[in-house]
Every structure is written in structure tokens, then in C-alpha cells.
């Protein structure tokens, strides 16, 4: 599937016309990763976010004692690492190509430059991104609630 067709299907870009999508794509680059490649490491500085054009990416967090917990498996058409748009902090989890992957990669700096040039475009993209983040937060809250209930049940 062509990058523009895939991006048009993403929630964060679904409200854009072809010209606007073209401006967004003009600051993107393609990247192919073999299976097992680290996309980024927990604790590293984030400068990019990603759209999965093809493949599966595992998002995992170190939980101590050399163990890691898989938080999510993302597939074709999903976005990850997008928190870099809002904050310049260390990555909160690691991302690993669970299969061979083809990604569309957006530099934070270049993406924000496009958004700053068109407030209307920025508001539509960022509003949709907030919807995606709200859904992920809701999912995280459900997992946290399950863990708390499990902890109380384990204590007897």
C-alpha cells in the first residue's frame, strides 16, 4: 500500500486533504528494519515517531531484575513514539521490530515545522492525536485496574 493511502487511513491524518497529506509526507522518510531490530530503547532521547507500513512492533518496559513486560504489539497502520510531538523527554518504553518492518518515520522538528505553518492543519492533526492518546490512556487504566485487583486478591 502506498504511504499516502496508508496515512490517510490513520486516525490522526484522516481529516486531511491530499495537499495537506502531501505536506506531511514531505517531511517523512521510509525505513526498513529486519526482525529483531531495536527501533528505540527505553530511556533514550526521542526525536522521531513512526507509522508501521508493514510488520509488527513490540512495545515493552523494563520492570526490574532484568525482566521486561510487553505492553503492546502494534501492527500495520498503527503509530507509535508519538509522545515526542508533545514533550522532549526520555522514552518511557522500548520498541522492537517483532517481524521485518517497513516504517514511515517523522522527525519531531520537521513535523512540528509543518504544523506551525498551518494552524488549521495543526488543530485537526493534534485533535485526532489526542483522541488516540485518550484511547491508549483508557487501555492503560484498565490494565492498571486489573493489576490492582489481582494484587488485592493475591493478598487474600
Secondary structure, 3 states (H helix, E strand, C coil): CCHHHHHHHCHHHCCCCHHHHHHHHCCEEEEEECCCCEEECCCCECCEEEEEEECEEEEEEEEECCEEEEEEEEECCCEECHHHHCCCCECCCEEEECCCEEEEEEEHHHHHHHHHCCHHHHHHHHHHHHHHHHHHHHHHHHHHHHHHHHHHHHHC
